[in-house]
Amino acid sequence: MSDSNEWGNDQSVQIMRKVFKEIETAQYEFLRQLDVPPYDHRLQGWRERALALFEKGWSIAHRRGVIFDEKIASAFYIHCLAKVIGSEGNTITENMLPKIEGLEKLFTEILS
């Protein structure tokens, strides 16, 4: 089978792998700042809700011509996760959230 690693060579797959890796790294750091252990029973629900917000926001941004690279995608995901976690009464401070110059308005609009 000559193309056994077709997925590994596909540029769009490589890009998404970078996006997921960056999101995973950012999420780990964000949860560490919140002192949320990796096996907290609330994480699955938070992640599911954050993913739904993220997918909605990704779609809106794409329709507006904003393309998310891995840094923007991970920053936006953390904002989504922060909104979900904050909605349950947990304190999220501004310095915990990644900044992406020029997209603050879009983030706020999508997440409001």
C-alpha positions, 0 to 999 in steps of 0.5 A: 500500500503506497499511500498508507500515510496519506493522512499524515501527508495531507496539509489540511490534516497537518494544520489541524494537528497543529491547531489541536496541539496548540489548544491542548497546550493552552487549555492545560495552562489555563486550567493550571492557573485555575487550579482545576485538576486534570481529572475534575469531573466537571471538565467533560461538560465544560469542554463539550460546551466550550467546543460548541461555542468554538465551532459556532465562533469558528464558523462566524469568523470564517464567514467574515473572512477571518481565518484562525491559525493555531494561535488564534484558534487556541486563544479563541478556544480558551475564551470559550472555555473561560465563558463556560467555566465563568458561567458557573461562578468561577472567577476568571481574571482578564490576565488569564485570557490570551490576547489576540490583537484586533480580534477582541471585538469579534471574540466579545461579539461571538461570546456575548 
